[in-house]
Amino acid sequence: MKIGVDVRSLSEPIDGIGRYTLCLLEEMTLNNDHEWILYSHRPILHGKWDMLNVSIRTMNPFIKFKGVYFAWLQCILPFWLKQDRVDLFWTPAHRLPKFMPSSILKVITIHDLVWRYFPETMRPLGRVLDSMLMPYSISSADKIIASSRSTANQIIFEQVKAKDKTSVVYLANSIELKKQISKFDTTQSDFILFVGTLEPRKNLRRLLEAYSLLSISLRNKHPLVIVGAKGWGNENINLIIEKLNLKKFVKVLGYISNQELAKIYNQAHLFVMPSLYEGFGLPVLEAMSFGIPVVTSNNYSLPEIVGDTAILVNPKSVSSIKNGMEEGLLDLKLRHKLSKSTFERSKLFSWKKASKETIKVFEQAFSDRYKLIK
């Protein structure tokens, strides 16, 4: 097949969908049975694509106007796909173009339905676009890939007819598992770690309130380190830290590189992510792969990912988050058990496995179309 891929997430600073796209494509393009064409509205910044079976098509980098992405997605991309005679188009980022030729098979990956379950935690424009385009994308796609069983169930609840065309393909760890010799500068190494975009859905306000309820001796011994790029929603973390008198105990590092992130995972004493909603929860899996005891939410996809290898808490309860952290810090027997079990469970997730399963979905879409024509 000639497979077209929407890689616009590789034209921006790398985020969760960008990591997913990059890691999966790096594996899938090793499959020489298919030809791959990568499409974006801007030059691609991430990955090495100098392979015989891979070509790239992007817009002129000097073309800049408000709404360039939306115009590219809905008008220019469908024209390119037709011009290049693509057999199948895959978008790893929730939205399909509305004006695609019917001859082209359409596959979409849906990571979450935040617009439906937690719309108040999204940027207004993103919420409007997802609420308009995702129902259409779900109904018009030939195949749907969900990043968790939880997300698949939400898709099917949204549109019952999607059941027969939805498959679950889990993400994998994207952080190198090499032993880090140098230590990341966090002042001390027995810290509690949070990794994620600084936005309302990540529930940082409750996490900080819960942390403030720990004893002073625990806070002195286990400072809280927050890693992640600033999101939206006026989530002023530093102001919350100041109001809770936590400046002495909390360090906000902002966005850091994968290499730096690997070092900091390697040092962390406990990983905490009490997110309100996740379609998968990649930072949790990353922490597990380093054998870090994990405290995370008891809802949506997160219990599915961690199984019985983590401490689960109610993300809407400050006391539940606080109790979970105390248990993870003070119960040494449990810490040892979780450290071993999280590492073992993380081995169940790999990009090689995800690549094979994703290509299988593509090939099944092609096979189903061929049977119908025949």
Disulfide bonds with the S-S distance in Angstrom:
none
